[in-house]
């Protein structure tokens, strides 16, 4: 059968953080996966993030990965088989680190991040996947731009992050055009939530196979 004519797969976007923090932990994320029951899990990660050594340590000794999302996947596959797909071509650009090195001395920004981390610790994935979190992240981004005076570095970071996200979307699209499945999730850092949602329409009908996207939460 021609995959172009097959029903579009459903992909649910789940916003995450990469390290366990309070209610944002691998058990909570595994519970979400158990509800959604994906056949495929796309993850904001490089191929070598989940190495053969990591797999052997889990399979032979039950050692969970240090990355929150991968630990959740390891727990999920005990009960349900799933195909894991890393979708990054390369790590975050160096410009990103340069930006936050410059922002490190601004106490106003630090306080906002600390306040948000307390909410994440208390409310977990319900908060990360909410419009309230999206609004607060936008407020953080606006303050960053203000503190950096919309500098050349800020513009470079914006362009680099845009390509970073586009590459993930292209890789998901490419996998969908070559493989048959019905239900998947895409776990991606919460900082990319608003931008990825805006890219969904652009990419969902732009490849060889249509994709039916759903955003987890509200």
N, C-alpha and C positions, 0 to 999 in steps of 0.2 A: 504493500500500500504506500502511496505517496504521502510523506509526512506533511506536506503542505495542506492536504485535505483532511488530516486527522483533527479531532477536537483540540482546542488549545489547552495546554497544561495550566493548572492553577498554581501560582507562586505567591506565598504569603510573606510579606516583608515584616521581620521582627527586629526591632531596635534593641541593641545590647550594649553592655560595656565588656571589656576584655578580661577584667579581673574580678573575683568575687568581692562583694561589698554588701554586708548585711543581707537584706531580703533579695538582693540581686546575686543569686548563687546558682550553681549548676543543678541543684535539685529542683528549684523553681522553674528554671528554663526547661529541664527535662519534662516537667509536668505539662508545660505548654506544648512541647513536641508530642507528648502522649495524646493530647487532645486533638492536635492537627493531623497526626499520623502521616508525615511526609514520606514519600518514597525516595526523594532526593533532598539533600541539604546543601545549599550553596553558602559558603562562608567567606567573609572578608578575611582572607588569609593567603599566605604564599604556600606553594607546594611543600616546601621544606618545613613548614610550621608543625606539621604532623608527620614526623620522620618515621622510618621503619623501626628505629630504636624505641620511639614513643609507643608505637603499636605493639612491639614485642613486650615492653614493660607492662602494658595494660593487659595483653592477652595472657601472659605467663604469670604475672605477679599482682594484677589488679591495681596497678599504679595509675591514677588518673592524671590527665594532662593539667599543666598549670594554667592554661588558657581556659577561661570560664566556659566558652561555647564548646570547645572540644571535649571538656569533661562531661558536659551535658549530653553531647552526642555519644560518648562512650557509655554513659548510663542508659541512654535510649536504645542503643543497638543490642543491649542485653535482652530486650523484649520485642524488638521490631527491627527487621533488616532494613538498612538504608544505604543509599549511595552518597558518599561524601565528596563534594567538589569544592576545591579552593579556587577562588576567582580573581585573585590578585596577580598581576604581571610583575609588579615590583613594590617595594615597601614605600611608606610615606616619603614624599620628597624632602630633601634636606632643608629646603626653604621653610617647611613647617616647623622644624626644630629651631631654626634661626628666629622665627617669629616669636615662639614662646620663650626663648632665651631673653628676648628684648622685653617681653611682657612680665617677666618673673618678678620685677621689682615694684609692680603696681599693687598696693594693698587693697584698693577698691575692687579690683578684679579677683584677687585671691579670696576675698570675703564672699563674693558672689558664688565662686566655685565651691567654697566650703559649705555654704548654705544649700546649694544644689546637691552636694554629696550627702548631706544629712537626709534630704528628701529621698534620694536614691536608696540609702541604707534602710530607711523606714518603709518605703512604698514599693521598691523593687521594679519589676517589669511593668506593673500597672502604670507607674509614673513615666518610665522611659518611653512607653508607647501611647502617650497621651498628648493632646493638643497643648496642655499646660506646659509640658516639658519642651515642646517645639517652640512655644512663645518665649520661654525663659532662655532657651539656647539662642534664639535670635537676639534677645536683649544682650546676652554675653558677646555675641559677634559684633553687634553695633558698638558696644563699649570698646572692644578690641580695636576696631577701625578708628574710633575716636582717639584712643590712646596712642595709636601709631600714626595719627594724622593722615590716614589713608595713603601711607607711604608706598614707594615703589615695591618694597618687600611684600606689603599686604596684597598688592595687585598680582605679584608673581605667585604668592601662595594660593590666591583665588584661582588662578589659571591652572596651577599644578594640581590642586585638589579636584578641579573640574575634570581634568584628564584622568586622574586616579579613579574617580567614580565612573567615568565613561568606559574605562577599560573593564571594570567589573560588569557593567551592563552588557557590554559587547560579548564578554565571555559567557555570561548566562544565556544570551541570545544564541550564541554559536552552539552551546550545548543543546539547547532546545531544538535547534534545527536538525541535529544529528541523532537525537535520542528520543525514544518513546517513553513517556511517563505521564501520569495524570496529576500528581499532587507533590508540591515541593515547598520548601521555605528558603528564604534568603535572610541570613542573620548578618547584620551590618551594624557597626558602631553608631550610637545615637546621634553623634555629631553630624552624620551624613543624612539623617532622616528626612528633613525637609527637602534637601536637594535631590535625593533619590526618588522621593515621591513625585517631584516635578519632572524627573526624567522618565518616569514610567510610561507616560503617554507617548513620549518621543520614541522610546525603544520598543514598546510592546507590539506595535504593528509595522515595525520598520525592517523586519527580517524575513526569512523564508517561512517562518512559522509564527502565527499569532500567539501571544501570551496573555492569559487572564490573570491580572495582578490583583492582590488583595492586601490591604494594610492592616496589620494586627493592632488592636486597641481602638482608641477613638481620636 
